[in-house]
Amino acid sequence: MNKDDFLYPRGRYYGQVKPENLVFNANLQEFAQRVSYICNLETGGKLPPGEAYEQIKDLWKQLKRTKKQLKIGEEPFQSDQGDLED
C-alpha cells in the first residue's frame, strides 16, 4: 500500500459527476481528514485548544472559498424542477 493512500484515504464519489463536484468532493475529504488530525493532536495534548480552533477555522474558510469559486449549489438558470426558466 502506498504511504499517501494510507495517510490520506479517499472515498468513492457517488454524486452527480461534474468536474466541479469532483473537485469539491476531493477538497471536502481533505478538509475532513485534516480536521480529524487537528482534533487528535488537540485531544492528545500536542496542540493547544485555541490553536486547534484557529487551524480548523482557517480550513473552513478555505473550503468555503473553493465552494464559492466552483459555484457549487448555484444554478441561476434552473428552477427547482430543473427546467430552464423563461
QUIJONOR-V735967 format. One record per pair of residues at least 6 apart in sequence whose C-alpha atoms are under 8 Angstrom apart, sorted by sequence separation. I is the first residue (numbers start at 1). J is the second residue. D is the distance in Angstrom with one decimal. If there is no record, write none. Layout:
I;J;D  I;J;D
//
This chain:
15;21;7.9  41;47;5.5  42;48;6.0  78;84;4.9  79;85;6.2  42;49;6.1  77;84;5.9  78;85;5.9  77;85;6.2  13;22;7.3  38;47;7.7  42;52;6.4  13;25;7.3  39;52;7.1  38;52;6.0  10;26;7.7  38;55;7.7  11;29;7.8  38;56;7.5  10;29;6.9  35;56;6.2  8;30;7.6  8;33;7.1  31;59;6.6  31;60;7.6  31;63;7.3  28;63;7.1  27;63;6.9  24;66;7.2  24;67;6.7  24;70;7.6  24;72;8.0  20;70;5.7  20;71;7.9  21;72;7.2  20;72;7.2
//
